[in-house]
Amino acid sequence: MDLDELFPDKPDDPLTLLTRQDLDPLSVDELQARIAILEGEIARVKAKLENAVNFRSTADELFRK
């Protein structure tokens, strides 16, 4: 999925800008720091997704009875 599909109306969206940033000027330390920050954000998003799925599953079970 393309980011333009996710954020078609938001060209200034931080995620869109992040993916278009030129990485050439960054040092190895800066790239490693960037990776660590992005991995932390991935973990945060996965936790949110898991909570949403669990909430939905619990709600579905509740209303099936």
C-alpha positions as YAML, in Angstrom:
chain: A
units: angstrom
residues:
- id: 1
  name: MET
  ca: [0.00, 0.00, 0.00]
- id: 2
  name: ASP
  ca: [1.34, 3.41, -0.98]
- id: 3
  name: LEU
  ca: [1.43, 6.25, 1.56]
- id: 4
  name: ASP
  ca: [-0.39, 8.44, -0.94]
- id: 5
  name: GLU
  ca: [-3.28, 5.99, -0.70]
- id: 6
  name: LEU
  ca: [-3.27, 6.23, 3.11]
- id: 7
  name: PHE
  ca: [-2.94, 10.03, 3.26]
- id: 8
  name: PRO
  ca: [-4.15, 11.37, -0.10]
- id: 9
  name: ASP
  ca: [-5.41, 14.67, 1.32]
- id: 10
  name: LYS
  ca: [-2.48, 15.25, 3.63]
- id: 11
  name: PRO
  ca: [0.75, 15.99, 1.75]
- id: 12
  name: ASP
  ca: [2.15, 17.56, 4.93]
- id: 13
  name: ASP
  ca: [1.39, 14.48, 7.03]
- id: 14
  name: PRO
  ca: [4.42, 13.72, 9.25]
- id: 15
  name: LEU
  ca: [4.55, 10.09, 8.11]
- id: 16
  name: THR
  ca: [4.55, 11.10, 4.45]
- id: 17
  name: LEU
  ca: [7.26, 13.68, 5.08]
- id: 18
  name: LEU
  ca: [9.29, 11.16, 7.08]
- id: 19
  name: THR
  ca: [9.32, 8.62, 4.25]
- id: 20
  name: ARG
  ca: [10.42, 11.24, 1.75]
- id: 21
  name: GLN
  ca: [13.28, 12.62, 3.86]
- id: 22
  name: ASP
  ca: [16.73, 12.34, 2.29]
- id: 23
  name: LEU
  ca: [18.78, 9.94, 4.40]
- id: 24
  name: ASP
  ca: [22.11, 10.66, 2.70]
- id: 25
  name: PRO
  ca: [23.19, 13.46, 5.07]
- id: 26
  name: LEU
  ca: [22.59, 11.34, 8.19]
- id: 27
  name: SER
  ca: [25.47, 9.69, 10.03]
- id: 28
  name: VAL
  ca: [25.51, 6.04, 11.06]
- id: 29
  name: ASP
  ca: [24.65, 7.06, 14.64]
- id: 30
  name: GLU
  ca: [21.76, 9.20, 13.43]
- id: 31
  name: LEU
  ca: [20.46, 6.35, 11.26]
- id: 32
  name: GLN
  ca: [20.68, 3.92, 14.18]
- id: 33
  name: ALA
  ca: [18.84, 6.39, 16.42]
- id: 34
  name: ARG
  ca: [16.19, 6.81, 13.74]
- id: 35
  name: ILE
  ca: [15.74, 3.04, 13.50]
- id: 36
  name: ALA
  ca: [15.37, 2.77, 17.30]
- id: 37
  name: ILE
  ca: [12.73, 5.50, 17.33]
- id: 38
  name: LEU
  ca: [10.84, 3.91, 14.43]
- id: 39
  name: GLU
  ca: [10.98, 0.47, 16.07]
- id: 40
  name: GLY
  ca: [9.50, 2.02, 19.22]
- id: 41
  name: GLU
  ca: [6.73, 3.57, 17.15]
- id: 42
  name: ILE
  ca: [6.07, 0.23, 15.43]
- id: 43
  name: ALA
  ca: [5.73, -1.44, 18.85]
- id: 44
  name: ARG
  ca: [3.31, 1.30, 19.97]
- id: 45
  name: VAL
  ca: [1.17, 0.90, 16.83]
- id: 46
  name: LYS
  ca: [1.16, -2.90, 17.13]
- id: 47
  name: ALA
  ca: [0.01, -2.62, 20.75]
- id: 48
  name: LYS
  ca: [-2.79, -0.25, 19.72]
- id: 49
  name: LEU
  ca: [-3.80, -2.62, 16.91]
- id: 50
  name: GLU
  ca: [-3.83, -5.59, 19.27]
- id: 51
  name: ASN
  ca: [-5.99, -3.69, 21.76]
- id: 52
  name: ALA
  ca: [-8.40, -2.70, 18.99]
- id: 53
  name: VAL
  ca: [-8.68, -6.29, 17.75]
- id: 54
  name: ASN
  ca: [-9.18, -7.60, 21.29]
- id: 55
  name: PHE
  ca: [-11.80, -4.94, 22.02]
- id: 56
  name: ARG
  ca: [-13.65, -5.81, 18.84]
- id: 57
  name: SER
  ca: [-13.50, -9.51, 19.59]
- id: 58
  name: THR
  ca: [-14.81, -8.94, 23.13]
- id: 59
  name: ALA
  ca: [-17.63, -6.74, 21.83]
- id: 60
  name: ASP
  ca: [-18.58, -9.32, 19.20]
- id: 61
  name: GLU
  ca: [-18.71, -12.04, 21.85]
- id: 62
  name: LEU
  ca: [-20.80, -9.88, 24.15]
- id: 63
  name: PHE
  ca: [-23.41, -9.08, 21.51]
- id: 64
  name: ARG
  ca: [-23.64, -12.62, 20.16]
- id: 65
  name: LYS
  ca: [-25.05, -13.92, 23.43]
...
